Amino acid sequence: MADCVRILGGVLAVAGMLATTPTAQAQAASGQADSVPFFDTARKPDRPDLTGLRAIRFLTDDDYPPFHFPGPDGQLSGFNVDLARAICLELKVACTIQARRWETLLSSIEEGRGDAVIASMADSEEARRKVDFGIPYYRSPGRFVTRKDSGLAAGGVADIGERPVAVVAGSAHAAFLAAFFPKARMMTAPDREEALKLLTSGKAEAVFGDGVGLALWLNSQNGATCCQFAGGAYFESHYFGNGAAIAFRKDGAQLRRAVDHALFRLAEQGIYQNLMLKYFPVSFY
C-alpha cells in the first residue's frame, strides 16, 4: 500500500523534507477553475481516436464516502462512481465499475482485470513506476476553519498573527503552517477530530487541515452550526501533492487520452461541477 496512496486529510509527511523553500504556488487561490487543472482551456487535449474503444472497465473500492461507497440498494455510489459513468456517457462507450480491495487496485489493472482505477488515488512518483496517470480530477487543498463568532471570520487569515491554530501533529499541514505562518501559535493534535475539539472548545481560534475533510465536517450539523472556512485555498504541491488522478496501464495511452478529453468536456458542460455540488454542498475550494 506504500505505492498506492489515497487523497485524504491528515496525510503524514516528513516535516524536514516538506519545509523547503516556499514557492509562489503557496499563495492562496480560491475558485474551482484555479484548482482543477483540466479547467485550463490552454491545456485542453484534442479529441483522440476512439476506434476500437467499446467499453471501459473501471475499478474502485467501496469504503471511502462520499467518493465511493455502497448505496442503500447495495450498488456502488459516490462522486468517483458517478464521474466514471459520466466519462463513459461522454465517450459513448459501455461502462462497468467494480469494487476491489484498495491494496489490490494497481495490481488488478496491471494484470488486465480492469482498464482504469478511479479511487481518489494520489498521483505519486512511486505509483507511476507501475501505472500511468491522467490529469488530476480534483485536488484537496489546505484550508483554515474558524468559528463564526471569531474575528478571523471577518478579517481573514491575514489577521492570524500569533493566534492559536490547531493542526494534526506531523502532518503536511503542520509543516505548511510552520513555514508560511511562523508567528501563529501552533497547537498540535493527534488527529482532525481532536484538532476540531480544540477549535470548538475555544482553545484554538482556527484549524488548518485537509480541505475535503473540513468541508465534509462543515456540512455536518455540528460544523455548520459553529464554524466556517476562512481565507482561500492553498494548493502547494510540495506539501499537498499533485491531486487525485485516474490510473491506467502502461500500455493504455489511447484510453488515458480519451478519458482526459472526456474530463475537459464534462467541465465545459458543467456536469463535473454539478457532481461536485451533489457530494460536496460545502465546496472545499
C-alpha positions as CSV (number, residue, x, y, z in Angstrom):
1,M,0.0,0.0,0.0
2,A,3.1,2.2,0.2
3,D,2.8,3.0,-3.5
4,C,-1.0,3.4,-3.6
5,V,-1.9,6.5,-1.6
6,R,-5.4,7.8,-1.1
7,I,-6.0,11.5,-1.2
8,L,-7.3,12.4,2.3
9,G,-6.8,14.6,5.3
10,G,-4.0,14.1,7.7
11,V,-1.6,12.6,5.2
12,L,1.6,12.4,7.2
13,A,4.8,13.9,5.9
14,V,8.4,14.3,6.9
15,A,8.3,17.9,8.1
16,G,12.0,18.4,7.5
17,M,11.7,17.4,3.8
18,L,8.5,19.4,3.3
19,A,9.6,22.6,4.9
20,T,11.7,23.5,1.8
21,T,12.0,27.0,0.3
22,P,8.5,28.5,-0.2
23,T,7.3,29.0,-3.7
24,A,4.8,31.3,-5.4
25,Q,2.5,28.3,-5.6
26,A,1.8,28.6,-1.9
27,Q,-0.3,31.7,-2.5
28,A,-4.0,31.3,-1.6
29,A,-6.1,30.6,-4.6
30,S,-9.9,30.3,-4.5
31,G,-12.3,29.1,-7.1
32,Q,-12.8,25.7,-8.7
33,A,-11.4,26.8,-12.1
34,D,-8.0,27.6,-10.5
35,S,-7.8,24.3,-8.6
36,V,-8.8,21.7,-11.2
37,P,-6.1,21.6,-13.9
38,F,-8.4,20.4,-16.7
39,F,-10.3,23.6,-16.4
40,D,-7.3,25.3,-18.1
41,T,-8.5,25.5,-21.7
42,A,-5.0,26.2,-22.9
43,R,-4.2,22.5,-22.0
44,K,-7.4,21.0,-23.5
45,P,-6.4,17.9,-25.4
46,D,-7.6,17.2,-28.9
47,R,-10.3,14.6,-29.3
48,P,-8.5,11.2,-29.5
49,D,-9.1,8.4,-32.0
50,L,-11.6,6.2,-30.3
51,T,-11.5,3.5,-32.9
52,G,-11.8,0.2,-31.1
53,L,-12.9,1.7,-27.8
54,R,-16.1,-0.1,-26.9
55,A,-16.1,-0.3,-23.1
56,I,-14.2,0.9,-20.1
57,R,-13.7,-1.4,-17.0
58,F,-13.3,1.0,-14.1
59,L,-12.1,-0.3,-10.7
60,T,-12.5,1.4,-7.4
61,D,-13.1,0.4,-3.8
62,D,-16.2,0.8,-1.6
63,D,-15.2,2.3,1.7
64,Y,-14.4,6.0,1.3
65,P,-17.6,8.0,1.3
66,P,-18.6,10.3,-0.3
67,F,-16.2,9.3,-3.1
68,H,-17.2,5.6,-3.3
69,F,-19.5,3.6,-1.0
70,P,-22.4,1.1,-1.2
71,G,-25.7,2.8,-1.7
72,P,-29.0,1.8,0.1
73,D,-29.6,-0.9,-2.6
74,G,-26.0,-2.2,-2.3
75,Q,-24.9,-0.7,-5.6
76,L,-21.8,1.4,-5.7
77,S,-22.4,5.1,-5.4
78,G,-20.3,8.3,-4.8
79,F,-18.5,11.0,-6.6
80,N,-15.9,8.8,-8.2
81,V,-18.6,6.3,-9.4
82,D,-20.8,9.0,-10.9
83,L,-17.8,10.6,-12.6
84,A,-16.8,7.3,-14.1
85,R,-20.3,6.8,-15.5
86,A,-20.3,10.4,-16.9
87,I,-17.0,9.8,-18.6
88,C,-18.4,6.7,-20.3
89,L,-21.5,8.6,-21.4
90,E,-19.4,11.4,-22.9
91,L,-17.3,8.9,-24.8
92,K,-20.4,6.9,-25.8
93,V,-18.9,3.6,-24.6
94,A,-20.2,0.9,-22.3
95,C,-19.0,1.1,-18.7
96,T,-18.5,-1.3,-15.8
97,I,-17.5,-0.2,-12.3
98,Q,-16.2,-2.9,-10.0
99,A,-15.1,-2.6,-6.3
100,R,-11.9,-4.3,-5.2
101,R,-9.8,-4.1,-2.1
102,W,-7.8,-0.9,-2.0
103,E,-4.4,-2.6,-1.8
104,T,-5.2,-4.7,-4.9
105,L,-6.3,-1.9,-7.3
106,L,-3.0,-1.3,-9.1
107,S,-2.1,-4.9,-9.4
108,S,-5.6,-5.6,-10.8
109,I,-5.1,-3.3,-13.8
110,E,-1.5,-4.4,-14.2
111,E,-2.8,-7.9,-14.6
112,G,-5.6,-6.9,-17.0
113,R,-8.6,-7.3,-14.7
114,G,-9.6,-3.7,-15.3
115,D,-8.7,-0.8,-17.6
116,A,-8.6,2.1,-15.1
117,V,-8.7,2.9,-11.4
118,I,-10.8,5.8,-10.2
119,A,-10.5,5.8,-6.4
120,S,-9.1,9.1,-5.2
121,M,-5.6,7.8,-5.8
122,A,-2.7,10.2,-5.4
123,D,-0.5,10.7,-8.5
124,S,2.8,9.8,-6.9
125,E,6.2,9.0,-8.3
126,E,6.2,5.6,-6.7
127,A,2.8,4.6,-8.2
128,R,4.0,5.8,-11.6
129,R,6.5,3.0,-11.7
130,K,3.6,0.6,-12.1
131,V,0.9,2.7,-13.9
132,D,0.3,5.9,-15.8
133,F,-1.9,8.7,-14.5
134,G,-4.2,11.1,-16.4
135,I,-4.8,14.7,-15.5
136,P,-5.8,15.4,-11.8
137,Y,-9.6,15.4,-11.5
138,Y,-9.6,17.0,-8.0
139,R,-7.1,18.4,-5.5
140,S,-7.5,18.6,-1.8
141,P,-6.1,22.0,-0.6
142,G,-5.1,23.2,2.8
143,R,-7.9,25.3,4.4
144,F,-8.4,27.3,7.6
145,V,-11.6,26.8,9.5
146,T,-12.7,29.2,12.3
147,R,-15.7,29.8,14.5
148,K,-18.3,32.1,13.1
149,D,-18.0,34.4,16.1
150,S,-14.2,34.7,15.7
151,G,-12.6,37.9,14.5
152,L,-10.9,35.7,11.8
153,A,-14.3,35.1,10.3
154,A,-14.4,38.7,9.2
155,G,-10.8,39.7,8.9
156,G,-9.5,36.5,7.3
157,V,-6.3,34.6,7.7
158,A,-4.2,37.7,7.3
159,D,-5.1,38.5,10.9
160,I,-3.9,35.2,12.3
161,G,-0.7,36.7,13.7
162,E,0.1,35.0,17.0
163,R,-3.3,33.4,17.5
164,P,-3.5,29.7,18.4
165,V,-4.1,27.4,15.4
166,A,-4.9,23.7,15.8
167,V,-3.3,21.2,13.3
168,V,-2.6,17.5,13.2
169,A,0.9,16.7,14.5
170,G,3.4,15.6,12.0
171,S,1.1,16.4,9.0
172,A,1.9,18.2,5.8
173,H,-0.5,20.9,7.1
174,A,1.6,21.4,10.2
175,A,4.7,21.8,8.1
176,F,3.0,24.3,5.8
177,L,1.7,26.3,8.8
178,A,5.2,26.5,10.3
179,A,6.7,27.6,7.1
180,F,4.1,30.2,6.0
181,F,2.5,31.3,9.3
182,P,5.5,31.1,11.6
183,K,4.1,33.6,14.1
184,A,0.9,31.5,14.7
185,R,0.9,29.6,18.0
186,M,0.6,26.0,16.7
187,M,-1.5,23.6,18.8
188,T,-0.9,20.0,17.7
189,A,-3.5,17.3,18.0
190,P,-3.3,13.5,17.2
191,D,-6.0,13.7,14.6
192,R,-8.5,16.0,12.9
193,E,-11.3,15.2,15.4
194,E,-9.1,16.3,18.3
195,A,-8.0,19.4,16.4
196,L,-11.6,20.4,15.8
197,K,-12.3,19.9,19.5
198,L,-9.6,22.5,20.3
199,L,-11.5,24.9,17.9
200,T,-15.0,24.3,19.2
201,S,-13.9,24.5,22.9
202,G,-12.3,27.9,22.3
203,K,-8.8,26.8,23.0
204,A,-7.8,27.4,19.3
205,E,-9.1,30.2,17.1
206,A,-8.7,28.2,13.9
207,V,-7.9,24.8,12.5
208,F,-5.7,24.3,9.5
209,G,-6.1,21.0,7.6
210,D,-7.3,19.0,4.7
211,G,-9.9,20.9,2.7
212,V,-12.0,17.8,1.8
213,G,-12.3,16.5,5.3
214,L,-13.0,20.0,6.7
215,A,-15.7,20.7,4.0
216,L,-17.5,17.4,5.0
217,W,-17.4,18.4,8.7
218,L,-18.7,21.9,7.9
219,N,-21.6,20.2,6.1
220,S,-22.4,18.3,9.2
221,Q,-24.8,19.6,11.9
222,N,-22.0,20.3,14.3
223,G,-19.8,22.0,11.8
224,A,-22.5,24.1,10.1
225,T,-23.7,25.4,13.4
226,C,-20.5,26.8,14.7
227,C,-17.9,27.3,12.0
228,Q,-16.9,28.3,8.5
229,F,-13.9,28.4,6.1
230,A,-11.7,31.5,6.5
231,G,-9.5,32.7,3.7
232,G,-8.7,30.9,0.5
233,A,-7.4,27.5,-0.5
234,Y,-3.8,26.5,-0.6
235,F,-2.5,24.1,-3.3
236,E,1.2,24.0,-2.8
237,S,2.1,20.6,-4.3
238,H,5.3,20.2,-2.2
239,Y,3.0,19.9,0.8
240,F,-0.3,18.7,-0.5
241,G,0.6,16.6,-3.6
242,N,-0.5,16.8,-7.2
243,G,-4.0,15.7,-6.6
244,A,-6.1,12.6,-7.3
245,A,-5.9,11.1,-10.8
246,I,-7.2,8.1,-12.7
247,A,-4.6,5.3,-13.1
248,F,-4.1,3.4,-16.4
249,R,-2.0,0.5,-17.5
250,K,1.3,1.5,-19.1
251,D,0.0,0.4,-22.5
252,G,-3.2,2.4,-22.1
253,A,-2.2,5.7,-23.7
254,Q,-5.2,5.8,-26.0
255,L,-7.6,5.3,-23.2
256,R,-5.9,7.8,-21.0
257,R,-6.1,10.5,-23.7
258,A,-9.8,9.6,-24.2
259,V,-10.6,10.0,-20.5
260,D,-8.7,13.2,-20.2
261,H,-10.6,14.6,-23.2
262,A,-13.9,13.5,-21.6
263,L,-13.0,15.3,-18.3
264,F,-12.5,18.5,-20.2
265,R,-15.8,18.1,-21.9
266,L,-17.6,17.3,-18.6
267,A,-16.1,20.5,-17.1
268,E,-17.2,22.6,-20.1
269,Q,-20.7,21.3,-19.9
270,G,-21.0,21.9,-16.1
271,I,-21.5,18.2,-15.4
272,Y,-18.4,17.9,-13.3
273,Q,-19.4,21.0,-11.3
274,N,-22.9,19.5,-10.7
275,L,-21.4,16.3,-9.4
276,M,-19.1,18.2,-7.0
277,L,-22.1,20.2,-5.7
278,K,-24.1,16.9,-5.2
279,Y,-21.5,15.3,-3.0
280,F,-19.8,18.5,-1.5
281,P,-22.5,21.1,-0.8
282,V,-19.8,23.0,1.1
283,S,-17.0,23.3,-1.5
284,F,-13.5,22.5,-0.4
285,Y,-12.2,25.0,-3.0
